[in-house]
Amino acid sequence: MARDNYVSVIIPVYNRQVWIEEALQSALEQTYPQVEVLLCDDGSDDETSAALDRLALRDSDRIRVIHLPHRGPGPTREAGRLTACGEFIQYLDSDDRLHPEKFERQIAALRSHPECGIAYGRTRLIDQDGHVLLESYKKIKQRDFLLPDLLVDRWWCTHTPLYRREVCDRIGAWSDLRYSQDWEYDARAGAMGVKLVFVDAVVSDHRTHEAPERQTGKGRWLDPVSQLSFFSSLLSCAQTAGVSPDAPQMLHFIRWVFAAARSAGADGDVESARALMALAGQANGRMSFQMGVYGGACRLFGWRLMSFLLEGVRRVMRRRSGACTLRQSWMKESSDEG
């Protein structure tokens, strides 16, 4: 049963002792006092598990440790969500940190706006030593809803929002995607039409570093099968939210999925390439002329050959992104669009 006025902070941890104490302290040192912290150990195979137990001994009334098998950040957060008892839910990665007045500011905003289910603010970018790189990361601005802009970019960080517990219960379980499971999670909130309230203040810090767990194999963000799952969920959420096929964000999304299809074809994964092409057509409500011609050529000459040929032509012509491609909010020269 939820405890009124309490915030449950859920921190998934895997083989990381470097910054976890700083993340934990940022949750415990809030000016808003009614806080519980769930340290969710994702099957660490180093000394992290024992370190979490030692940290919990410092404040056993407010800190709980959950030891889990290694399944990735999504299922680990989900285990914390199911254990949490707060009226509000805060997700925090073990290398990031919250600002002291985050909960006080965001809960006040939610109390003042009962129609809103999520409060968010601004986030800074810091380096591995805690030095500020950007005072306003991702150019976060006031928005009323998550969609349609989530079709272009996850324009906040995992720790930026504070959720009402009832919203998290309605969103449901976290996915087991290795990357961008937080993006998919918020898309489901967007599909529900959850209204946002903006706090015009810095509420958290996002740390950039080169830890091994942040690197993907062969530079790939997600494998094609996982990409299909991710894109399918985003499209379903956008359609549920009523995003028009002609919206700029949807046109960007279509180009993104089309590019993923070409990449899968270049890797020889014909099944995924075909499925991604079909999804791009579904997003548009029809197969565009360009995609239709490309798909026909792939059937005649092979997906891998056509993918390499098209990419070669693009390089020779020095072709840049088309007009339908929107800038993402984390880009250094990003405008306030998107």
N, C-alpha and C positions, 0 to 999 in steps of 0.2 A: 504494500500500500504506500502511495506517495506521501511524503512528509511535506506539509505546506511550508512554503517560503524557503525550503532547502534547495541548494544547487548540488547536483551530482556531477563531479568532474571525472571523466573516463579517459584514462591514459593508457593506450596500448604500448607495450615495451617489448622489444626483441633485441637481445645482445647489445644493450646500450647502457653503459654506466656514466658516460661522459657528461651528458646534460640532464639526465633524469632528475637529479636533485634540484637543479635550477627550475625545471618545469614544475616539479612538485611544490616547491616553495612559492612559486608565482600563484599557485592555486590556494595555498594555505594563508598567504599574506594579503588576501583581499580585504578591502575595507568593509565588504559585506561579510558578516561573520558566519552565517549558517551554510557551511560547506562540508561536503564529504568527498573524499578522493578515492577512486577505485584504480589501483595499479594493476593492470591486466597483463600478466606475463605470457607472451606468445611463445611458450616453449623454448625459452632461451637456453642455449647449450654452453654458456660461459658462466661467469660469476654474477650475472645480472640478477638471477632469481634470488640468490642469497642476499644481494644488496637491497633488493626491494623489501625483503623481510626485515632487514635491519632498519630501513627507513620507516617502516610501519610501526616499529617499537617506539619511535620518538613521539607519536601522537596516535595511539591506538583507537581513540574515540573518533577520530576523523579520517584515518587512513585504513583502507582494507586492501589486501593483496589477493588476487585471483590467479592461481596457477593453471595454465591451460596447455594442451598440446599445440604444436606449431601449425597454424592454419592460415596465417596472414592477418593483415590489419582489420579487414572487414569483420570476419567472424569473431575476432578478439574484441573489437568495439561492441559487437552485438552481445557477447557474454557480459560485458560491463553494463550495457543498457538494461538487460534483463535482471541484473542484480541491483541496479540503482534504485534509490528510494526518493530522490529529490523531485520537487515540483518542476524544476528546470534542469535541462541537460546541457552540459558543456563537454565537447570533445576536444582533446588536447593531445597533440603528438609529443613524444618524449624529448624532442629536440627543440621545441618551441616554448614560448612563455607568454603569460597573460600580464596585462598591466593591472596595478592594484585596484583601480576603481572600475574595472570592467563589469563586474556583476552588479555593483551598486547602480551604475549608469544604465545598464541594459534592462535590469529588472524594473527600475523606475519607468523606463520607456514603455515596457510591456504593461505595467500597471496603468499607465496613462492612456494606453491604446489597447483595450481589451479585444478589439477586432483583429489584432495582429498576433501571429504565432511565433515569429522569429524576430529577434533584435540583432542588429549588427552595427559595426563601426568601422574605423579605419585600422589598417595594419601596416607596421613598419617592416622593412627588410633589413636583417642583420647578418653579419658574417659569423663564422664559427667561433670567434672570440667575443661576440656580443656587440661589436661596433656597428653603428647604424650606417647602412648603405643607401637606403631610400626612406624618406620620412613618410611617403605615401605609396605603398606597394600596391600594384594592380589598379591604381587610379580609381579606387572604390568611391562610388558616388551614391546618391540617393536613388533608390528604385522601390517600387511598390510590390513587384513580383519577381520571382526568379527567372521565369521564362517570359519572352523567348530568348533572352541574352545567353542563357546556358547552352544554347545550340552552338555558340561561337567559342565560349570560354567559361571556365569556372572562375568567376570574377571576384571571388573571395577565397580565403584559406580555411582549412578545417576548423581552426580555432577562432575565426572571426565572429561567427554567429553564436548566439545563445538561444536555445530552443525551449519552448514550453514542452513539458513531458508529453502532453496529450498529442502534440504534433508528431513527436518521435514514435509514439505508439501507433499512430495512423500511417506513418511512412512504412513501418514494418521492418523486417530484418535487413541487416546489411548484406550486400552481396559478397561473394568470395573472389571477385576480381582482384588480381594482384596489384594493379594500379588503377587510379581514377574511380575506385569504389565510392569515394566521397562525392565525386561529381555525379555519379549515377544516383546516389542517395538523395542529394538535393534536387535532382530532376524530378524525383517522385513527389517531393514537397511542392515543386512547381506545378506538377500535374494536378495536385489537390487544390491549387489556387491559394495557398497559404500567403497571407499578406505580411509584408515586412515593415519594420519600423527602424529608421536609421538614427544612430547616435553619432553626431559629428565630433568625434574625438578618437584618438588612437587607443585601441583596446587590447592589442596583442602584437607580438613580434614573431615574424617568420624567419627561421634560420636557414641560410643556404650553406651547403657544405658538400663534400664529395665522399660521404660515408658509403661503404659497399652496398648497403641495402637500398640505396637510392639509385643504383645503376641497373640498367636492364641489359639483358643479353643481346650482343651484337647491336647495341644502340637502339633496340626496338622498344617502343612504348608499351604495346600489347601485341601478343601474337594474333594472327588473323581471326582465329576462332573467338578469342576474347574481344577483339575489336567488333566483331559482328554482334556479340551479346551486348556490348556497351552501346553501340550505335542504335541497335534495335530498341533498347530501353529508352534512350534519349528521344528517338522518333515517336515511340508510343506515348511518352509523357507529353511531348509537344503537341501531338494531335489531340490528346485528351484535354489539354489546356486551350485548344482552339487556335493554335498558331497557323496562320495562313501559309499554303505552299509557296505563295509569292512574297512572303515577308523576307527582308534582306537577310535575317538570321537563318531562315530555312534555306535560302539559296546558298549561303555560305556552307551550311551543313551538307548539302547535296554535293558540292564540290569537294568537301573534305572526305566524304564516303567514297566518291568516285576516285579520288587520289589513293585511298586505301585499297580499293579494288585493283588499281593498276600496280600498286606495290606488291599485293599478294600474287598477281599474275607474273610479275617479274621474278618472284621467288619460286614459281612453279606450282603454287597452291591454287589450282584451277577451281576447285570446289568453293573455296572461300572467295575467290575473285568473282565468281558468278553470283554467289549469295550477296556480296556487297554491292555489285552492280544492280541486282534486283532491288535491294533496299534503297539505293539512290533513286531508282525509278519510282518506288513506292512513296518516297518522300515528296517527289515532284508531282505525284498523281498520274504521271505518264513518263515514258522513257524519252529524254531529250534527243534531238537529232544527233548531237555530238556523241552521246553515250550509245545510241543505236548503231551509228556507223562504227564506232570503236568495238562494240560487242560483236558485230558481224565480222569485222576484220579479224578479231581474236579467234572466232570459230573457224575461219578459213586458214589462217596462218599460224595460229597458236598464241596463247596468252603471253608466254614469256617473250617471244620474239616481238610482238606488238608493243609490249610494255617498254622494252629496251629501245625500240625504234622511236616511240613517242617521246621518251625521255631524252633521247639523243637530239631529236628535232627541237625540243624545248631549249636545250642547252645551246645549240647552234644559233637559234633565233634569239637567244637571250630573253626568252619570254618570261615576263613577270606574272605575278598573280593577277587574275582577272578582276573586273570591277565588283564581282559578287563576293570576293574574298575580303573579309573584314579583319581589321587589326585586333589582336588579342590584348587584353588589358595589362598583361605583364610586360609587354614590349616597351623598351625604353622611350621610343618616340611615339608612343600611343597617344591618340587624342582621347577625349572623353566619350568617344563613340563605342558602341558594342557592349 
